[in-house]
């Protein structure tokens, strides 16, 4: 499942690249937008938490908890694929 993301309250901006991640938390912001907290699962940024806003996920954000994700950062813009 692919969804566009944009940064939200991120204290550390990751370098452009691909990152394995796990969904730690999710909150519905409105009908179409969810705030996700992802933890980076491997590499030099392992354990860091990144917050992004997602659109187009649909459903309950609680159902995403613990799912693996692939975070790709291009030109400072995050994009997430949730693996279901």
PyMOL Python script that loads the backbone (N, CA, C, O; Angstrom):
from pymol import cmd

cmd.read_pdbstr("""\
ATOM      1  N   UNK A   1       0.850  -1.165   0.000  1.00  0.00           N
ATOM      2  CA  UNK A   1       0.000   0.000   0.000  1.00  0.00           C
ATOM      3  C   UNK A   1       0.896   1.229   0.000  1.00  0.00           C
ATOM      4  O   UNK A   1       1.760   1.356   0.868  1.00  0.00           O
ATOM      5  N   UNK A   2       0.714   2.114  -0.932  1.00  0.00           N
ATOM      6  CA  UNK A   2       1.559   3.294  -1.083  1.00  0.00           C
ATOM      7  C   UNK A   2       0.769   4.554  -0.744  1.00  0.00           C
ATOM      8  O   UNK A   2      -0.400   4.693  -1.105  1.00  0.00           O
ATOM      9  N   UNK A   3       1.431   5.460  -0.046  1.00  0.00           N
ATOM     10  CA  UNK A   3       0.764   6.702   0.349  1.00  0.00           C
ATOM     11  C   UNK A   3       1.766   7.834   0.413  1.00  0.00           C
ATOM     12  O   UNK A   3       2.899   7.647   0.856  1.00  0.00           O
ATOM     13  N   UNK A   4       1.351   9.003  -0.027  1.00  0.00           N
ATOM     14  CA  UNK A   4       2.197  10.189   0.065  1.00  0.00           C
ATOM     15  C   UNK A   4       2.213  10.670   1.509  1.00  0.00           C
ATOM     16  O   UNK A   4       1.212  10.587   2.219  1.00  0.00           O
ATOM     17  N   UNK A   5       3.354  11.169   1.922  1.00  0.00           N
ATOM     18  CA  UNK A   5       3.530  11.651   3.280  1.00  0.00           C
ATOM     19  C   UNK A   5       4.161  13.034   3.246  1.00  0.00           C
ATOM     20  O   UNK A   5       4.796  13.407   2.260  1.00  0.00           O
ATOM     21  N   UNK A   6       3.988  13.783   4.309  1.00  0.00           N
ATOM     22  CA  UNK A   6       4.751  15.013   4.459  1.00  0.00           C
ATOM     23  C   UNK A   6       5.206  15.120   5.909  1.00  0.00           C
ATOM     24  O   UNK A   6       4.575  14.568   6.811  1.00  0.00           O
ATOM     25  N   UNK A   7       6.280  15.818   6.118  1.00  0.00           N
ATOM     26  CA  UNK A   7       6.854  15.914   7.452  1.00  0.00           C
ATOM     27  C   UNK A   7       5.910  16.603   8.423  1.00  0.00           C
ATOM     28  O   UNK A   7       5.123  17.472   8.048  1.00  0.00           O
ATOM     29  N   UNK A   8       6.011  16.189   9.693  1.00  0.00           N
ATOM     30  CA  UNK A   8       5.195  16.787  10.737  1.00  0.00           C
ATOM     31  C   UNK A   8       5.957  16.703  12.050  1.00  0.00           C
ATOM     32  O   UNK A   8       6.196  15.602  12.547  1.00  0.00           O
ATOM     33  N   UNK A   9       6.339  17.819  12.618  1.00  0.00           N
ATOM     34  CA  UNK A   9       6.987  17.830  13.926  1.00  0.00           C
ATOM     35  C   UNK A   9       8.222  16.938  13.974  1.00  0.00           C
ATOM     36  O   UNK A   9       8.504  16.352  15.019  1.00  0.00           O
ATOM     37  N   UNK A  10       8.953  16.819  12.900  1.00  0.00           N
ATOM     38  CA  UNK A  10      10.123  15.963  12.873  1.00  0.00           C
ATOM     39  C   UNK A  10      11.304  16.725  13.456  1.00  0.00           C
ATOM     40  O   UNK A  10      11.687  17.779  12.949  1.00  0.00           O
ATOM     41  N   UNK A  11      11.880  16.179  14.533  1.00  0.00           N
ATOM     42  CA  UNK A  11      13.014  16.845  15.146  1.00  0.00           C
ATOM     43  C   UNK A  11      14.298  16.528  14.397  1.00  0.00           C
ATOM     44  O   UNK A  11      15.248  17.310  14.447  1.00  0.00           O
ATOM     45  N   UNK A  12      14.344  15.406  13.711  1.00  0.00           N
ATOM     46  CA  UNK A  12      15.508  15.025  12.927  1.00  0.00           C
ATOM     47  C   UNK A  12      15.040  14.695  11.516  1.00  0.00           C
ATOM     48  O   UNK A  12      14.193  13.822  11.326  1.00  0.00           O
ATOM     49  N   UNK A  13      15.580  15.381  10.548  1.00  0.00           N
ATOM     50  CA  UNK A  13      15.213  15.112   9.162  1.00  0.00           C
ATOM     51  C   UNK A  13      16.209  14.099   8.617  1.00  0.00           C
ATOM     52  O   UNK A  13      17.418  14.326   8.654  1.00  0.00           O
ATOM     53  N   UNK A  14      15.703  12.991   8.116  1.00  0.00           N
ATOM     54  CA  UNK A  14      16.561  11.952   7.558  1.00  0.00           C
ATOM     55  C   UNK A  14      17.115  12.379   6.206  1.00  0.00           C
ATOM     56  O   UNK A  14      16.481  13.126   5.461  1.00  0.00           O
ATOM     57  N   UNK A  15      18.309  11.887   5.910  1.00  0.00           N
ATOM     58  CA  UNK A  15      18.901  12.104   4.599  1.00  0.00           C
ATOM     59  C   UNK A  15      18.087  11.370   3.547  1.00  0.00           C
ATOM     60  O   UNK A  15      17.391  10.403   3.858  1.00  0.00           O
ATOM     61  N   UNK A  16      18.171  11.823   2.310  1.00  0.00           N
ATOM     62  CA  UNK A  16      17.514  11.104   1.223  1.00  0.00           C
ATOM     63  C   UNK A  16      17.997   9.659   1.211  1.00  0.00           C
ATOM     64  O   UNK A  16      19.186   9.390   1.386  1.00  0.00           O
ATOM     65  N   UNK A  17      17.075   8.741   1.005  1.00  0.00           N
ATOM     66  CA  UNK A  17      17.405   7.319   0.984  1.00  0.00           C
ATOM     67  C   UNK A  17      16.205   6.482   1.343  1.00  0.00           C
ATOM     68  O   UNK A  17      15.101   7.000   1.508  1.00  0.00           O
ATOM     69  N   UNK A  18      16.422   5.167   1.465  1.00  0.00           N
ATOM     70  CA  UNK A  18      15.359   4.227   1.835  1.00  0.00           C
ATOM     71  C   UNK A  18      15.633   3.675   3.217  1.00  0.00           C
ATOM     72  O   UNK A  18      16.774   3.370   3.564  1.00  0.00           O
ATOM     73  N   UNK A  19      14.560   3.549   4.015  1.00  0.00           N
ATOM     74  CA  UNK A  19      14.679   3.107   5.395  1.00  0.00           C
ATOM     75  C   UNK A  19      13.596   2.073   5.700  1.00  0.00           C
ATOM     76  O   UNK A  19      12.430   2.267   5.354  1.00  0.00           O
ATOM     77  N   UNK A  20      13.988   0.965   6.353  1.00  0.00           N
ATOM     78  CA  UNK A  20      13.023   0.014   6.887  1.00  0.00           C
ATOM     79  C   UNK A  20      12.509   0.604   8.190  1.00  0.00           C
ATOM     80  O   UNK A  20      13.284   1.133   8.987  1.00  0.00           O
ATOM     81  N   UNK A  21      11.208   0.514   8.404  1.00  0.00           N
ATOM     82  CA  UNK A  21      10.605   1.119   9.590  1.00  0.00           C
ATOM     83  C   UNK A  21       9.469   0.242  10.107  1.00  0.00           C
ATOM     84  O   UNK A  21       9.041  -0.703   9.445  1.00  0.00           O
ATOM     85  N   UNK A  22       8.993   0.576  11.300  1.00  0.00           N
ATOM     86  CA  UNK A  22       7.850  -0.086  11.920  1.00  0.00           C
ATOM     87  C   UNK A  22       6.927   1.013  12.436  1.00  0.00           C
ATOM     88  O   UNK A  22       7.392   2.007  12.994  1.00  0.00           O
ATOM     89  N   UNK A  23       5.612   0.833  12.249  1.00  0.00           N
ATOM     90  CA  UNK A  23       4.632   1.814  12.729  1.00  0.00           C
ATOM     91  C   UNK A  23       4.501   1.681  14.245  1.00  0.00           C
ATOM     92  O   UNK A  23       4.126   0.627  14.759  1.00  0.00           O
ATOM     93  N   UNK A  24       4.819   2.772  14.953  1.00  0.00           N
ATOM     94  CA  UNK A  24       4.715   2.796  16.418  1.00  0.00           C
ATOM     95  C   UNK A  24       3.376   3.321  16.897  1.00  0.00           C
ATOM     96  O   UNK A  24       2.844   2.854  17.904  1.00  0.00           O
ATOM     97  N   UNK A  25       2.826   4.301  16.171  1.00  0.00           N
ATOM     98  CA  UNK A  25       1.601   4.946  16.627  1.00  0.00           C
ATOM     99  C   UNK A  25       0.917   5.594  15.438  1.00  0.00           C
ATOM    100  O   UNK A  25       1.550   5.888  14.424  1.00  0.00           O
ATOM    101  N   UNK A  26      -0.369   5.810  15.572  1.00  0.00           N
ATOM    102  CA  UNK A  26      -1.133   6.476  14.535  1.00  0.00           C
ATOM    103  C   UNK A  26      -2.337   7.175  15.127  1.00  0.00           C
ATOM    104  O   UNK A  26      -3.020   6.627  15.992  1.00  0.00           O
ATOM    105  N   UNK A  27      -2.599   8.385  14.661  1.00  0.00           N
ATOM    106  CA  UNK A  27      -3.746   9.173  15.117  1.00  0.00           C
ATOM    107  C   UNK A  27      -4.464   9.743  13.911  1.00  0.00           C
ATOM    108  O   UNK A  27      -3.830  10.281  13.004  1.00  0.00           O
ATOM    109  N   UNK A  28      -5.782   9.629  13.894  1.00  0.00           N
ATOM    110  CA  UNK A  28      -6.573  10.258  12.839  1.00  0.00           C
ATOM    111  C   UNK A  28      -6.618  11.760  13.104  1.00  0.00           C
ATOM    112  O   UNK A  28      -7.009  12.198  14.186  1.00  0.00           O
ATOM    113  N   UNK A  29      -6.215  12.541  12.106  1.00  0.00           N
ATOM    114  CA  UNK A  29      -6.267  13.994  12.226  1.00  0.00           C
ATOM    115  C   UNK A  29      -7.569  14.535  11.677  1.00  0.00           C
ATOM    116  O   UNK A  29      -8.112  15.514  12.189  1.00  0.00           O
ATOM    117  N   UNK A  30      -8.060  13.904  10.650  1.00  0.00           N
ATOM    118  CA  UNK A  30      -9.366  14.201  10.069  1.00  0.00           C
ATOM    119  C   UNK A  30      -9.763  12.992   9.236  1.00  0.00           C
ATOM    120  O   UNK A  30      -9.125  11.943   9.322  1.00  0.00           O
ATOM    121  N   UNK A  31     -10.786  13.126   8.449  1.00  0.00           N
ATOM    122  CA  UNK A  31     -11.323  11.982   7.699  1.00  0.00           C
ATOM    123  C   UNK A  31     -10.298  11.331   6.775  1.00  0.00           C
ATOM    124  O   UNK A  31     -10.315  10.111   6.607  1.00  0.00           O
ATOM    125  N   UNK A  32      -9.413  12.112   6.177  1.00  0.00           N
ATOM    126  CA  UNK A  32      -8.486  11.590   5.183  1.00  0.00           C
ATOM    127  C   UNK A  32      -7.021  11.634   5.599  1.00  0.00           C
ATOM    128  O   UNK A  32      -6.157  11.218   4.828  1.00  0.00           O
ATOM    129  N   UNK A  33      -6.722  12.123   6.786  1.00  0.00           N
ATOM    130  CA  UNK A  33      -5.325  12.326   7.159  1.00  0.00           C
ATOM    131  C   UNK A  33      -5.004  11.664   8.499  1.00  0.00           C
ATOM    132  O   UNK A  33      -5.760  11.772   9.464  1.00  0.00           O
ATOM    133  N   UNK A  34      -3.856  10.974   8.529  1.00  0.00           N
ATOM    134  CA  UNK A  34      -3.393  10.281   9.729  1.00  0.00           C
ATOM    135  C   UNK A  34      -1.973  10.736  10.037  1.00  0.00           C
ATOM    136  O   UNK A  34      -1.160  10.908   9.129  1.00  0.00           O
ATOM    137  N   UNK A  35      -1.678  10.929  11.314  1.00  0.00           N
ATOM    138  CA  UNK A  35      -0.298  11.186  11.737  1.00  0.00           C
ATOM    139  C   UNK A  35       0.282   9.849  12.186  1.00  0.00           C
ATOM    140  O   UNK A  35      -0.295   9.170  13.035  1.00  0.00           O
ATOM    141  N   UNK A  36       1.419   9.475  11.618  1.00  0.00           N
ATOM    142  CA  UNK A  36       2.090   8.232  11.960  1.00  0.00           C
ATOM    143  C   UNK A  36       3.412   8.516  12.650  1.00  0.00           C
ATOM    144  O   UNK A  36       4.111   9.473  12.315  1.00  0.00           O
ATOM    145  N   UNK A  37       3.746   7.672  13.619  1.00  0.00           N
ATOM    146  CA  UNK A  37       5.085   7.647  14.186  1.00  0.00           C
ATOM    147  C   UNK A  37       5.718   6.350  13.723  1.00  0.00           C
ATOM    148  O   UNK A  37       5.175   5.268  13.943  1.00  0.00           O
ATOM    149  N   UNK A  38       6.869   6.467  13.079  1.00  0.00           N
ATOM    150  CA  UNK A  38       7.609   5.314  12.581  1.00  0.00           C
ATOM    151  C   UNK A  38       8.949   5.254  13.288  1.00  0.00           C
ATOM    152  O   UNK A  38       9.573   6.288  13.528  1.00  0.00           O
ATOM    153  N   UNK A  39       9.395   4.057  13.622  1.00  0.00           N
ATOM    154  CA  UNK A  39      10.750   3.906  14.126  1.00  0.00           C
ATOM    155  C   UNK A  39      11.587   3.244  13.043  1.00  0.00           C
ATOM    156  O   UNK A  39      11.150   2.289  12.400  1.00  0.00           O
ATOM    157  N   UNK A  40      12.774   3.751  12.852  1.00  0.00           N
ATOM    158  CA  UNK A  40      13.673   3.191  11.853  1.00  0.00           C
ATOM    159  C   UNK A  40      14.215   1.871  12.414  1.00  0.00           C
ATOM    160  O   UNK A  40      14.677   1.821  13.554  1.00  0.00           O
ATOM    161  N   UNK A  41      14.155   0.808  11.611  1.00  0.00           N
ATOM    162  CA  UNK A  41      14.441  -0.546  12.090  1.00  0.00           C
ATOM    163  C   UNK A  41      15.853  -1.040  11.797  1.00  0.00           C
ATOM    164  O   UNK A  41      16.268  -2.052  12.361  1.00  0.00           O
ATOM    165  N   UNK A  42      16.601  -0.362  10.938  1.00  0.00           N
ATOM    166  CA  UNK A  42      17.931  -0.855  10.583  1.00  0.00           C
ATOM    167  C   UNK A  42      18.815   0.304  10.145  1.00  0.00           C
ATOM    168  O   UNK A  42      18.334   1.400   9.855  1.00  0.00           O
ATOM    169  N   UNK A  43      20.110   0.042  10.104  1.00  0.00           N
ATOM    170  CA  UNK A  43      21.056   1.033   9.607  1.00  0.00           C
ATOM    171  C   UNK A  43      21.480   2.033  10.662  1.00  0.00           C
ATOM    172  O   UNK A  43      21.159   1.874  11.840  1.00  0.00           O
ATOM    173  N   UNK A  44      22.198   3.063  10.245  1.00  0.00           N
ATOM    174  CA  UNK A  44      22.762   4.026  11.198  1.00  0.00           C
ATOM    175  C   UNK A  44      21.709   4.851  11.951  1.00  0.00           C
ATOM    176  O   UNK A  44      22.020   5.437  12.988  1.00  0.00           O
ATOM    177  N   UNK A  45      20.484   4.906  11.450  1.00  0.00           N
ATOM    178  CA  UNK A  45      19.418   5.662  12.119  1.00  0.00           C
ATOM    179  C   UNK A  45      18.493   4.755  12.930  1.00  0.00           C
ATOM    180  O   UNK A  45      17.436   5.190  13.386  1.00  0.00           O
ATOM    181  N   UNK A  46      18.894   3.493  13.109  1.00  0.00           N
ATOM    182  CA  UNK A  46      18.075   2.524  13.842  1.00  0.00           C
ATOM    183  C   UNK A  46      17.652   3.088  15.195  1.00  0.00           C
ATOM    184  O   UNK A  46      18.468   3.617  15.949  1.00  0.00           O
ATOM    185  N   UNK A  47      16.349   2.962  15.484  1.00  0.00           N
ATOM    186  CA  UNK A  47      15.802   3.430  16.754  1.00  0.00           C
ATOM    187  C   UNK A  47      15.289   4.857  16.729  1.00  0.00           C
ATOM    188  O   UNK A  47      14.577   5.269  17.646  1.00  0.00           O
ATOM    189  N   UNK A  48      15.630   5.618  15.708  1.00  0.00           N
ATOM    190  CA  UNK A  48      15.114   6.985  15.624  1.00  0.00           C
ATOM    191  C   UNK A  48      13.630   6.961  15.268  1.00  0.00           C
ATOM    192  O   UNK A  48      13.176   6.090  14.525  1.00  0.00           O
ATOM    193  N   UNK A  49      12.886   7.914  15.796  1.00  0.00           N
ATOM    194  CA  UNK A  49      11.450   8.007  15.544  1.00  0.00           C
ATOM    195  C   UNK A  49      11.194   9.186  14.616  1.00  0.00           C
ATOM    196  O   UNK A  49      11.701  10.287  14.828  1.00  0.00           O
ATOM    197  N   UNK A  50      10.397   8.931  13.587  1.00  0.00           N
ATOM    198  CA  UNK A  50      10.044   9.943  12.593  1.00  0.00           C
ATOM    199  C   UNK A  50       8.536  10.081  12.588  1.00  0.00           C
ATOM    200  O   UNK A  50       7.818   9.080  12.601  1.00  0.00           O
ATOM    201  N   UNK A  51       8.050  11.313  12.569  1.00  0.00           N
ATOM    202  CA  UNK A  51       6.607  11.565  12.487  1.00  0.00           C
ATOM    203  C   UNK A  51       6.282  12.105  11.102  1.00  0.00           C
ATOM    204  O   UNK A  51       6.941  13.018  10.604  1.00  0.00           O
ATOM    205  N   UNK A  52       5.251  11.524  10.486  1.00  0.00           N
ATOM    206  CA  UNK A  52       4.792  11.977   9.176  1.00  0.00           C
ATOM    207  C   UNK A  52       3.272  12.014   9.174  1.00  0.00           C
ATOM    208  O   UNK A  52       2.617  11.357   9.983  1.00  0.00           O
ATOM    209  N   UNK A  53       2.730  12.792   8.256  1.00  0.00           N
ATOM    210  CA  UNK A  53       1.286  12.808   8.042  1.00  0.00           C
ATOM    211  C   UNK A  53       0.997  12.048   6.762  1.00  0.00           C
ATOM    212  O   UNK A  53       1.658  12.249   5.743  1.00  0.00           O
ATOM    213  N   UNK A  54       0.006  11.176   6.824  1.00  0.00           N
ATOM    214  CA  UNK A  54      -0.318  10.334   5.682  1.00  0.00           C
ATOM    215  C   UNK A  54      -1.726  10.629   5.194  1.00  0.00           C
ATOM    216  O   UNK A  54      -2.624  10.906   5.989  1.00  0.00           O
ATOM    217  N   UNK A  55      -1.908  10.569   3.894  1.00  0.00           N
ATOM    218  CA  UNK A  55      -3.244  10.657   3.310  1.00  0.00           C
ATOM    219  C   UNK A  55      -3.480   9.395   2.504  1.00  0.00           C
ATOM    220  O   UNK A  55      -2.538   8.783   2.000  1.00  0.00           O
ATOM    221  N   UNK A  56      -4.735   9.012   2.385  1.00  0.00           N
ATOM    222  CA  UNK A  56      -5.096   7.882   1.548  1.00  0.00           C
ATOM    223  C   UNK A  56      -4.946   6.523   2.194  1.00  0.00           C
ATOM    224  O   UNK A  56      -5.048   5.510   1.502  1.00  0.00           O
ATOM    225  N   UNK A  57      -4.703   6.460   3.508  1.00  0.00           N
ATOM    226  CA  UNK A  57      -4.575   5.160   4.161  1.00  0.00           C
ATOM    227  C   UNK A  57      -5.925   4.503   4.391  1.00  0.00           C
ATOM    228  O   UNK A  57      -6.054   3.285   4.272  1.00  0.00           O
ATOM    229  N   UNK A  58      -6.931   5.304   4.720  1.00  0.00           N
ATOM    230  CA  UNK A  58      -8.255   4.768   4.998  1.00  0.00           C
ATOM    231  C   UNK A  58      -8.248   3.916   6.261  1.00  0.00           C
ATOM    232  O   UNK A  58      -7.185   3.495   6.717  1.00  0.00           O
ATOM    233  N   UNK A  59      -9.385   3.665   6.813  1.00  0.00           N
ATOM    234  CA  UNK A  59      -9.505   2.788   7.970  1.00  0.00           C
ATOM    235  C   UNK A  59      -8.990   3.403   9.261  1.00  0.00           C
ATOM    236  O   UNK A  59      -8.734   4.604   9.355  1.00  0.00           O
ATOM    237  N   UNK A  60      -8.848   2.530  10.253  1.00  0.00           N
ATOM    238  CA  UNK A  60      -8.460   2.909  11.603  1.00  0.00           C
ATOM    239  C   UNK A  60      -6.938   2.909  11.736  1.00  0.00           C
ATOM    240  O   UNK A  60      -6.304   1.898  11.434  1.00  0.00           O
ATOM    241  N   UNK A  61      -6.332   4.015  12.180  1.00  0.00           N
ATOM    242  CA  UNK A  61      -4.876   4.057  12.308  1.00  0.00           C
ATOM    243  C   UNK A  61      -4.328   3.048  13.317  1.00  0.00           C
ATOM    244  O   UNK A  61      -3.169   2.647  13.217  1.00  0.00           O
ATOM    245  N   UNK A  62      -5.145   2.634  14.286  1.00  0.00           N
ATOM    246  CA  UNK A  62      -4.704   1.653  15.272  1.00  0.00           C
ATOM    247  C   UNK A  62      -4.391   0.319  14.591  1.00  0.00           C
ATOM    248  O   UNK A  62      -3.532  -0.427  15.061  1.00  0.00           O
ATOM    249  N   UNK A  63      -5.075   0.017  13.498  1.00  0.00           N
ATOM    250  CA  UNK A  63      -4.829  -1.210  12.751  1.00  0.00           C
ATOM    251  C   UNK A  63      -3.463  -1.249  12.075  1.00  0.00           C
ATOM    252  O   UNK A  63      -3.041  -2.301  11.595  1.00  0.00           O
ATOM    253  N   UNK A  64      -2.772  -0.118  12.034  1.00  0.00           N
ATOM    254  CA  UNK A  64      -1.440  -0.052  11.418  1.00  0.00           C
ATOM    255  C   UNK A  64      -0.319  -0.314  12.414  1.00  0.00           C
ATOM    256  O   UNK A  64       0.824  -0.531  12.010  1.00  0.00           O
ATOM    257  N   UNK A  65      -0.627  -0.298  13.715  1.00  0.00           N
ATOM    258  CA  UNK A  65       0.404  -0.447  14.735  1.00  0.00           C
ATOM    259  C   UNK A  65       1.172  -1.751  14.563  1.00  0.00           C
ATOM    260  O   UNK A  65       0.582  -2.818  14.396  1.00  0.00           O
ATOM    261  N   UNK A  66       2.491  -1.650  14.605  1.00  0.00           N
ATOM    262  CA  UNK A  66       3.352  -2.818  14.515  1.00  0.00           C
ATOM    263  C   UNK A  66       3.635  -3.310  13.109  1.00  0.00           C
ATOM    264  O   UNK A  66       4.436  -4.226  12.922  1.00  0.00           O
ATOM    265  N   UNK A  67       2.983  -2.707  12.111  1.00  0.00           N
ATOM    266  CA  UNK A  67       3.212  -3.155  10.741  1.00  0.00           C
ATOM    267  C   UNK A  67       4.546  -2.626  10.212  1.00  0.00           C
ATOM    268  O   UNK A  67       4.958  -1.514  10.542  1.00  0.00           O
ATOM    269  N   UNK A  68       5.212  -3.434   9.392  1.00  0.00           N
ATOM    270  CA  UNK A  68       6.448  -2.948   8.769  1.00  0.00           C
ATOM    271  C   UNK A  68       6.134  -1.933   7.684  1.00  0.00           C
ATOM    272  O   UNK A  68       5.071  -1.968   7.065  1.00  0.00           O
ATOM    273  N   UNK A  69       7.075  -1.033   7.466  1.00  0.00           N
ATOM    274  CA  UNK A  69       6.895   0.012   6.463  1.00  0.00           C
ATOM    275  C   UNK A  69       8.241   0.284   5.799  1.00  0.00           C
ATOM    276  O   UNK A  69       9.299  -0.016   6.352  1.00  0.00           O
ATOM    277  N   UNK A  70       8.176   0.852   4.619  1.00  0.00           N
ATOM    278  CA  UNK A  70       9.374   1.292   3.898  1.00  0.00           C
ATOM    279  C   UNK A  70       9.246   2.797   3.731  1.00  0.00           C
ATOM    280  O   UNK A  70       8.319   3.276   3.079  1.00  0.00           O
ATOM    281  N   UNK A  71      10.174   3.543   4.316  1.00  0.00           N
ATOM    282  CA  UNK A  71      10.188   4.996   4.228  1.00  0.00           C
ATOM    283  C   UNK A  71      11.247   5.395   3.213  1.00  0.00           C
ATOM    284  O   UNK A  71      12.418   5.042   3.355  1.00  0.00           O
ATOM    285  N   UNK A  72      10.833   6.127   2.194  1.00  0.00           N
ATOM    286  CA  UNK A  72      11.758   6.645   1.196  1.00  0.00           C
ATOM    287  C   UNK A  72      11.736   8.159   1.289  1.00  0.00           C
ATOM    288  O   UNK A  72      10.668   8.771   1.252  1.00  0.00           O
ATOM    289  N   UNK A  73      12.907   8.765   1.410  1.00  0.00           N
ATOM    290  CA  UNK A  73      13.018  10.217   1.472  1.00  0.00           C
ATOM    291  C   UNK A  73      13.705  10.675   0.193  1.00  0.00           C
ATOM    292  O   UNK A  73      14.822  10.257  -0.111  1.00  0.00           O
ATOM    293  N   UNK A  74      13.023  11.537  -0.549  1.00  0.00           N
ATOM    294  CA  UNK A  74      13.559  12.093  -1.794  1.00  0.00           C
ATOM    295  C   UNK A  74      13.432  13.604  -1.734  1.00  0.00           C
ATOM    296  O   UNK A  74      12.332  14.132  -1.572  1.00  0.00           O
ATOM    297  N   UNK A  75      14.548  14.298  -1.864  1.00  0.00           N
ATOM    298  CA  UNK A  75      14.571  15.763  -1.760  1.00  0.00           C
ATOM    299  C   UNK A  75      13.931  16.233  -0.473  1.00  0.00           C
ATOM    300  O   UNK A  75      13.243  17.253  -0.446  1.00  0.00           O
ATOM    301  N   UNK A  76      14.162  15.477   0.608  1.00  0.00           N
ATOM    302  CA  UNK A  76      13.631  15.830   1.916  1.00  0.00           C
ATOM    303  C   UNK A  76      12.168  15.513   2.120  1.00  0.00           C
ATOM    304  O   UNK A  76      11.617  15.799   3.183  1.00  0.00           O
ATOM    305  N   UNK A  77      11.528  14.926   1.122  1.00  0.00           N
ATOM    306  CA  UNK A  77      10.100  14.610   1.208  1.00  0.00           C
ATOM    307  C   UNK A  77       9.901  13.117   1.438  1.00  0.00           C
ATOM    308  O   UNK A  77      10.337  12.303   0.623  1.00  0.00           O
ATOM    309  N   UNK A  78       9.237  12.741   2.555  1.00  0.00           N
ATOM    310  CA  UNK A  78       9.040  11.316   2.858  1.00  0.00           C
ATOM    311  C   UNK A  78       7.877  10.711   2.087  1.00  0.00           C
ATOM    312  O   UNK A  78       6.889  11.377   1.779  1.00  0.00           O
ATOM    313  N   UNK A  79       8.027   9.444   1.793  1.00  0.00           N
ATOM    314  CA  UNK A  79       6.983   8.640   1.141  1.00  0.00           C
ATOM    315  C   UNK A  79       7.012   7.279   1.828  1.00  0.00           C
ATOM    316  O   UNK A  79       8.083   6.695   1.997  1.00  0.00           O
ATOM    317  N   UNK A  80       5.855   6.771   2.224  1.00  0.00           N
ATOM    318  CA  UNK A  80       5.795   5.523   2.991  1.00  0.00           C
ATOM    319  C   UNK A  80       4.983   4.477   2.259  1.00  0.00           C
ATOM    320  O   UNK A  80       3.943   4.768   1.667  1.00  0.00           O
ATOM    321  N   UNK A  81       5.485   3.245   2.313  1.00  0.00           N
ATOM    322  CA  UNK A  81       4.732   2.082   1.852  1.00  0.00           C
ATOM    323  C   UNK A  81       4.515   1.218   3.093  1.00  0.00           C
ATOM    324  O   UNK A  81       5.478   0.781   3.724  1.00  0.00           O
ATOM    325  N   UNK A  82       3.249   0.972   3.443  1.00  0.00           N
ATOM    326  CA  UNK A  82       2.902   0.115   4.579  1.00  0.00           C
ATOM    327  C   UNK A  82       2.732  -1.301   4.041  1.00  0.00           C
ATOM    328  O   UNK A  82       2.009  -1.522   3.070  1.00  0.00           O
ATOM    329  N   UNK A  83       3.400  -2.252   4.675  1.00  0.00           N
ATOM    330  CA  UNK A  83       3.275  -3.651   4.265  1.00  0.00           C
ATOM    331  C   UNK A  83       2.193  -4.318   5.101  1.00  0.00           C
ATOM    332  O   UNK A  83       2.303  -4.416   6.323  1.00  0.00           O
ATOM    333  N   UNK A  84       1.148  -4.773   4.424  1.00  0.00           N
ATOM    334  CA  UNK A  84       0.034  -5.446   5.129  1.00  0.00           C
ATOM    335  C   UNK A  84       0.024  -6.905   4.804  1.00  0.00           C
ATOM    336  O   UNK A  84      -0.831  -7.642   5.296  1.00  0.00           O
TER     337      UNK A  84
END
""", "prot")
cmd.dss("prot")
cmd.show_as("cartoon", "prot")
cmd.util.cbc("prot")
cmd.orient("prot")
